[in-house]
Amino acid sequence: MPLPADRGIDMTSKQRAYLKGLAMTIDPIFQIGKSSVTPELTAAVAEALEARELIKLSILKNCLDDGKSVAAVLAERTHSEVVQVIGKKIVLYKPAKDEKKRKIVLP
């Protein structure tokens, strides 16, 4: 499933690598189970992205969808960027709307 190109976040490979490095130290804050991507999960992820900018999610074994499709759906619904998908782990990034609240400065 191709990612939509009209989300407004254009990242270079250097910026993506920087975010991957930051994501190594954070723990997953959401678990996606057999109900997969629900509206409640999408709202919670959007709220967490606004507060944290960079989040990690884990997909449980009982989830029927694969990581890439879950990541693409969440990124589209939250207007965020998929940083990486490794196995059952997803990392998403979305800069805060208010520039004063931005914690991550991309190189």
C-alpha positions in Angstrom: 0.0 0.0 0.0 1.8 3.2 -1.1 1.9 6.1 1.3 0.1 9.3 0.3 2.4 12.0 -0.9 0.2 15.0 0.1 0.8 15.0 3.8 3.3 17.8 3.8 6.2 16.1 5.6 9.2 15.6 3.3 12.0 13.9 5.1 15.5 13.3 3.8 17.3 10.0 4.5 19.5 11.9 7.0 16.5 13.2 8.9 14.9 9.7 8.9 18.2 8.2 10.2 18.3 10.8 13.0 14.7 9.9 14.0 15.5 6.2 14.0 18.4 6.9 16.4 16.1 8.8 18.7 13.5 6.0 18.5 16.0 3.3 19.7 15.8 4.6 23.3 12.0 4.9 23.6 9.6 2.2 24.6 6.3 1.4 22.7 3.4 3.3 24.2 0.6 1.5 22.3 -0.1 -2.1 21.6 -2.2 -3.0 18.5 -4.1 -6.2 19.0 -6.8 -8.3 17.2 -9.1 -5.3 16.7 -6.3 -3.7 14.7 -6.7 0.1 13.9 -9.8 1.4 15.6 -11.0 5.0 15.7 -10.2 5.1 19.4 -6.6 4.0 18.7 -6.3 6.5 15.9 -7.4 9.4 18.2 -5.1 8.3 21.0 -2.1 8.0 18.5 -2.9 11.5 17.1 -3.0 12.9 20.6 0.3 11.2 21.6 2.0 12.5 18.4 1.0 16.0 19.2 2.4 15.7 22.7 5.5 13.7 21.9 6.2 14.1 18.2 7.9 10.7 18.0 6.2 7.5 19.2 6.7 3.8 19.0 4.0 1.2 18.7 4.1 -2.6 19.0 1.9 -5.0 17.1 0.8 -8.1 19.1 0.8 -11.6 17.7 -3.0 -11.8 17.6 -3.2 -8.8 15.1 -4.1 -10.1 11.7 -2.7 -7.2 9.8 1.0 -6.8 8.9 3.2 -4.0 10.2 3.5 -2.0 7.0 -0.2 -1.9 6.3 -1.0 -0.8 9.9 1.7 1.8 9.8 0.4 3.2 6.5 -3.2 3.4 7.8 -2.1 5.1 11.0 0.1 7.6 9.1 -2.6 8.5 6.7 -5.3 8.9 9.4 -3.0 10.9 11.8 -1.2 12.9 9.0 2.1 11.7 10.3 5.2 10.1 8.7 6.3 6.5 9.1 9.9 6.5 10.2 10.4 2.8 10.2 8.7 -0.6 10.5 10.8 -3.4 11.9 9.0 -6.6 12.4 6.2 -5.9 14.9 7.4 -2.4 15.9 6.3 0.9 14.2 7.8 4.4 14.7 5.7 7.4 13.7 6.8 11.1 13.6 4.7 14.3 13.4 6.0 17.7 14.3 3.9 19.6 16.8 1.6 22.2 15.3 2.9 25.0 17.6 6.6 25.7 16.8 7.2 26.7 20.4 6.2 23.2 21.6 8.5 21.3 19.2 10.9 19.1 21.0 12.7 17.5 18.1 14.7 19.6 15.7 15.5 17.8 12.5 19.0 18.2 11.0 
